[in-house]
């Protein structure tokens, strides 16, 4: 039987060497978020903040909710920023780089500030449409979750759906090919005390829950930037330029 020639039989050694080259894996930066599990001390502090919430409904928010109320308080803002927000911000830059700060750092010496935070009361049928926030970073903390997504999925209106979105929180983003991806947090009481810290421009949404008369309670807020006030030149507050230089980003 006549031998069938292979490519090795018809190419020279020089041509074979064309198949040899160095490779390295390249992963384009796509960012992410941080997930923190708060302690009982954190939760006690936050419930006290909620007890001092403003009485007027917070306006200019995306949520279709029964009530959102500002938690702005000079003392509580300082404590929460210094003890929780600032460490999360530094860790985010350590992991993901300075992409959030690039435009802001061009404006000169700026400092991040907790410019707004509020408590949300979500009742059955309420929802938060896809949206993002202004500023540098945003966060959400689940204080009380009275439902379990698996039980919600069993409800007659949800059981036949090919989606598991009912009652859940979801991030939306694109991969490097432009495909829209989602990452879902499935709501259960076990997520109480969980805090997500993410870039303010990251899209997210909250689906409604049904057939439950208890409220879901969450806290959300934004970190923005402002020029360093004259009386804060010796403050322990970390500037945006300093955050960027901490890790040579």
C-alpha positions in Angstrom: 0.0 0.0 0.0 1.3 3.4 -1.0 2.2 5.6 1.9 0.2 8.7 2.2 2.6 11.6 2.7 2.3 13.7 5.8 3.2 17.4 6.2 6.5 16.3 7.9 7.5 14.6 4.6 7.0 17.7 2.5 8.3 20.7 4.6 11.8 21.6 5.5 13.2 21.9 9.0 13.2 25.7 8.6 9.5 25.5 7.7 8.9 23.3 10.7 10.4 25.9 13.0 7.6 28.3 12.0 5.4 26.3 14.5 7.6 27.4 17.4 6.7 30.6 19.2 6.2 32.1 22.6 2.7 32.6 24.0 1.4 34.5 27.0 -2.2 34.7 28.3 -3.7 38.2 28.1 -6.8 39.0 30.3 -8.2 42.4 29.6 -9.2 44.2 32.8 -12.9 44.1 33.4 -13.1 45.1 37.0 -15.5 43.6 39.6 -16.9 44.3 43.1 -16.2 43.4 46.7 -18.5 41.4 48.9 -18.2 41.9 52.7 -20.0 40.1 55.5 -20.7 42.6 58.3 -20.5 41.7 61.9 -23.1 42.1 64.6 -21.5 45.4 65.7 -21.8 46.7 62.2 -25.5 45.7 62.0 -26.2 47.3 65.4 -24.6 50.5 64.3 -26.6 50.5 61.0 -29.9 49.8 62.8 -29.2 52.8 65.0 -28.6 54.9 61.8 -31.9 53.6 60.4 -33.7 54.7 63.6 -32.4 58.2 63.0 -33.4 58.3 59.3 -34.9 61.4 57.9 -38.7 61.5 57.8 -39.0 62.9 54.3 -39.0 60.4 51.4 -35.7 60.5 49.5 -36.4 61.8 46.0 -34.5 61.4 42.7 -33.9 57.7 43.1 -34.7 55.0 40.5 -36.5 52.6 42.7 -40.3 51.9 42.5 -40.4 51.4 46.3 -42.8 52.3 49.1 -40.1 54.4 50.8 -36.5 55.4 50.8 -35.2 57.7 53.5 -31.9 59.6 53.9 -29.4 58.4 56.5 -27.3 61.6 56.3 -25.8 62.4 59.7 -22.5 64.2 60.2 -21.3 61.9 63.0 -22.6 58.6 61.5 -21.2 59.6 58.0 -17.8 60.0 59.5 -17.8 56.7 61.4 -19.1 54.7 58.5 -16.8 56.3 56.0 -13.6 55.9 58.1 -14.3 52.4 59.4 -16.0 50.7 56.5 -16.0 52.7 53.2 -12.3 53.8 53.2 -10.9 50.3 53.8 -13.2 48.8 51.1 -12.1 51.5 48.6 -8.4 50.9 49.3 -8.9 47.1 48.9 -10.8 47.6 45.6 -7.9 49.7 44.1 -5.5 47.0 45.4 -7.4 44.3 43.5 -8.7 46.1 40.4 -6.5 49.2 39.9 -7.4 52.9 39.6 -9.8 52.8 36.6 -12.5 54.5 38.7 -10.2 57.4 39.6 -8.6 58.1 36.3 -10.8 61.1 35.3 -11.1 62.4 38.8 -7.3 62.5 39.5 -6.9 64.8 36.5 -8.8 67.5 38.5 -6.1 67.9 41.1 -6.1 66.8 44.7 -9.5 65.4 45.6 -10.9 63.4 48.4 -13.6 60.7 48.3 -16.7 61.5 50.4 -19.7 59.6 51.5 -22.0 62.1 49.8 -25.3 60.2 50.2 -26.8 57.1 51.7 -30.3 55.9 52.4 -32.5 53.1 53.7 -34.9 51.3 51.3 -38.2 49.7 52.3 -39.3 47.3 49.6 -42.8 45.7 49.7 -44.3 42.9 47.6 -44.5 44.0 44.0 -41.9 46.8 44.4 -38.9 46.8 42.2 -35.8 48.7 41.2 -35.3 49.0 37.4 -31.9 48.7 35.8 -29.9 51.8 36.7 -26.5 53.0 37.8 -25.3 55.7 40.3 -23.3 58.9 40.0 -19.9 59.3 41.6 -17.0 56.9 42.2 -18.4 53.9 44.1 -21.8 52.7 45.3 -22.8 50.0 47.8 -25.8 48.0 49.0 -26.3 46.3 52.4 -29.1 43.9 53.0 -30.5 44.4 56.5 -33.7 42.3 56.4 -34.7 39.7 53.8 -38.1 38.1 54.6 -38.3 35.8 51.5 -36.3 33.0 50.0 -36.0 33.0 46.2 -36.7 29.3 45.9 -40.0 29.7 47.7 -40.8 32.7 45.4 -40.0 30.6 42.4 -42.7 28.1 43.4 -45.5 30.8 43.3 -48.0 30.2 40.6 -47.0 33.3 38.7 -43.3 32.3 38.7 -43.3 28.5 38.6 -43.6 28.2 34.8 -41.0 30.9 34.1 -37.7 29.9 32.6 -36.0 32.6 34.6 -34.9 32.5 38.3 -35.0 36.3 38.6 -37.9 36.7 41.0 -37.0 38.7 44.1 -33.3 38.8 43.3 -30.6 41.4 42.9 -28.6 41.4 39.6 -25.5 43.1 38.2 -25.4 43.7 34.4 -22.1 44.3 32.4 -20.5 43.4 29.1 -17.5 41.1 28.4 -14.7 42.2 26.1 -16.7 41.0 23.1 -19.6 43.3 24.1 -21.9 40.4 25.2 -24.2 41.4 28.0 -23.7 39.3 31.1 -25.5 39.1 34.4 -24.4 38.1 37.9 -27.3 37.4 40.3 -27.5 37.4 44.1 -30.2 35.0 45.1 -32.2 36.5 48.0 -32.4 34.5 51.1 -32.3 35.5 54.8 -28.7 34.2 54.9 -27.7 37.3 52.9 -28.7 39.6 55.7 -25.5 41.5 56.7 -24.0 41.2 53.3 -22.5 44.4 51.7 -21.6 44.8 48.1 -19.1 47.6 47.1 -18.9 48.4 43.4 -18.1 51.1 40.9 -21.0 53.5 40.7 -21.4 53.1 36.9 -22.0 49.3 37.2 -25.6 48.6 36.1 -27.8 46.7 38.5 -31.5 46.0 39.2 -33.8 44.4 41.8 -36.7 42.2 40.9 -40.0 42.2 42.9 -41.1 39.6 45.4 -44.7 38.5 45.9 -47.1 37.2 48.5 -45.2 38.4 51.5 -46.5 41.2 53.8 -43.1 41.8 55.4 -40.7 44.5 54.1 -37.3 43.9 52.7 -34.9 46.5 54.2 -31.7 47.5 52.6 -29.2 50.4 52.7 -27.6 51.9 49.7 -25.2 54.9 49.1 -22.7 56.6 47.0 -19.1 57.7 47.3 -18.2 60.8 45.3 -15.2 63.2 45.1 -14.7 66.8 46.1 -11.7 69.1 46.5 -9.9 68.9 49.8 -11.5 71.4 52.2 -8.9 73.8 53.8 -9.7 72.5 57.2 -8.9 68.9 56.2 -5.3 69.3 55.1 -4.1 67.3 58.1 -7.1 64.9 58.0 -6.7 61.2 58.2 -9.0 61.0 55.2 -7.1 59.4 52.2 -7.0 61.5 49.1 -7.8 60.1 45.7 -4.2 60.7 44.5 -2.9 58.9 47.6 -5.2 55.9 46.9 -3.8 55.6 43.4 -0.2 55.9 44.6 -0.5 53.3 47.4 -0.2 50.5 44.8 1.6 52.3 42.0 -1.5 52.2 39.8 
